[in-house]
């Protein structure tokens, strides 16, 4: 399950684990113009962990979801 909200400067997607136990903490994805952040509470430390990706890294991640093993470099659109 997930939710989508549009804030002033970002789009916020919250991913909610509905799989089998043990369930993972929710993941919050903030999409800004200059970057995308992923945040998740670490229950062991009770701190939020954050990963920041550039738009190019997000593009590569989405492309990688449908490719077999290997090393790739996406060509810029012409």
C-alpha positions in Angstrom: 0.0 0.0 0.0 1.2 3.6 -0.6 0.0 7.1 -0.4 0.9 10.2 -2.6 0.7 13.8 -1.4 1.8 16.9 -3.2 3.4 19.6 -1.0 4.5 23.0 -2.0 8.0 22.0 -3.1 7.9 18.2 -3.2 5.9 15.1 -3.9 5.7 12.8 -0.9 5.2 9.0 -1.4 4.8 6.8 1.7 5.3 3.0 1.2 3.6 0.9 3.8 4.7 -2.8 4.2 1.7 -5.1 4.0 3.8 -8.3 3.5 4.2 -11.1 6.0 5.7 -10.6 9.4 8.1 -9.2 10.4 7.0 -6.0 8.7 9.4 -3.2 7.8 9.0 0.4 8.8 7.3 2.8 6.4 9.5 4.4 3.7 8.9 8.0 2.9 10.1 9.2 -0.6 10.4 12.9 -1.0 10.7 14.1 -4.7 12.2 17.5 -5.0 13.3 19.3 -8.2 17.0 18.8 -7.4 17.0 15.4 -5.6 14.9 12.5 -4.2 15.2 11.4 -0.6 14.3 8.1 1.0 13.6 8.1 4.8 13.0 5.1 7.1 12.9 4.8 10.9 15.6 2.5 12.2 13.8 0.9 15.2 17.1 -0.3 16.7 18.4 3.3 17.1 15.1 5.1 17.0 16.6 7.4 14.4 15.4 8.2 10.8 17.9 7.1 8.2 18.0 9.1 5.0 19.4 8.4 1.5 19.6 11.2 -1.1 19.7 10.5 -4.8 20.2 12.9 -7.7 17.6 12.8 -10.6 20.2 10.9 -12.7 20.6 8.2 -10.0 16.8 7.8 -9.8 16.6 7.5 -13.6 19.4 4.8 -13.5 17.6 3.0 -10.6 14.3 2.8 -12.5 16.1 1.6 -15.6 18.0 -1.1 -13.6 14.8 -2.6 -12.3 14.2 -4.2 -15.8 17.7 -5.2 -16.8 19.7 -8.4 -16.3 23.1 -8.5 -14.5 25.8 -6.3 -16.0 27.3 -2.8 -16.1 25.4 -0.1 -18.0 25.6 3.6 -18.8 22.4 5.2 -20.2 23.0 7.5 -23.2 21.5 11.0 -23.0 18.4 11.5 -25.2 19.3 13.3 -28.5 
